[in-house]
Amino acid sequence: MLAQEGALRYETIQWLMFQMGGIGPMFGQLGFFNKFAGKDYEDKRPRDRYVDESKRLLKVLDGRLEGRDWIMGERYTIADIATFPWVRNLIGFYEPVIWLASATSRMSPVCLSVSSRAQRSFAA
């Protein structure tokens, strides 16, 4: 899940930090403002900020995935494990069809079960 080779190891950690510092916090705020609190705030600037930042992060991810099966190329790594559930929860807002289909078909049933429960709780 995490390469032992120096450069590849640190590049994987870089993409894990991209998820931890960008995708996780921004997608979480997007969910909060879009699903739960957006209607409660007359000022839509906070919601729009998270929508715009989430779109920017998705463009970065799309660029990285172009021509790759996984974030690190042909290797399924901790970066994919950390990123997949967040992207999957955005179905309807964003459709990363190829990567999601590829990731879903390759992931273990246990991972999919956990991810599906998370998606259902997000949708509730």
N, C-alpha and C positions, 0 to 999 in steps of 0.2 A: 504494500500500500504506500510505502514511502521508500524511494530508491536509496541505495546505500552510496552510490556515486556522488561525489561532491556537488558538481554543478547541477545535475538533475535533481538531486535531493533539495537543494536550495531553491531551485525554480518551482518545485512542487510546493514547498513551504510558502513561497511568494504567492502562489495562487490560492493556497489555503488562507493566507492573510487577506487576500482580496475578498474572499467570502466572509471572513470574520469581521473585517473592518468596513466592508462596503455592502455586500449583498445581504448579509444577515440583518444588520441594523436598518438599512434603508427599506428592505422588503418588509420588515416587521412594522416599521412606521407607516409604510404604504398600506399594509393590511389594516392597521389601527384606524387611520384616517379615512380609508375608503370604505371599510366594512362596518366599523363600529361607531366612530365619532364624527365622521365627515358631515353628516346631516345636522349635528349639534353645533357646528361652528359656522357662523355667518361668513367669516373671513375664510375664503378657500385657498389662500396663499400657502398655508402649511401643507395641506393635502397636495396642492400642485407642485410644491417643492419636492416632495417624496415621489410623486409620479415622474417628474422630469429626471430626477437623479436615478430612479430605478430604470428608466428607459436608457439612460447613459450607460449604466452598469451592464445592462443587457446587450448593448451594442459592443461593449468591450468583450463580453463573453462570446457573443456571436463571432466576432473577429478571431478570437482565440480558437473557437471550435471549427472554423472554416477549414475544410480539408482534413480534419482530425476526427477520430472516433471518440476520443476522450480529451479532457483538458490538457493532459500531458502527452497526447498523441495516441499511441497504441496501448499505453499502460493505463489501467484503471487504478486510480490512486485515491488517497485521502481527500484530495481536492475535489474529486467527483462526488465522493461520499458526502462531503460537507455541503456541496453546492446543489446537488440534485433535488433534495426535498424542497428547498426554497423556490427553485425554478418551477418545480411541479405544482406548487401551491398557487402559482400565478396563472394557471390555465384559465383562459377567458380574458385575461389581460394581455397575455403574451403567449404565443404558440411556437415554442422551439421544437417543432414536430420531429425533425430528424434526430436530434440529440436525445429527446425524451424517449422516442420509440427505441432507439438504439440502447439507451441506458436501461430502460424497462426490460427489454428482452434479455439483457445480460446480467441483470441484478438477481441476487438470490431471492427466493420467496420470502425469507425472513425480512430482508431489507424492504421489499415492496410492501409487506404487511405493515411494518412500522411507518413507512412513508404514507400509505393509504390512511392509516389512523390519524396521522398528523394533518393530512389534507382534509379529512372529514371534520376534525376539530376546528380547523381554520375556517371551513365553510359554514359551521354552525353559528 
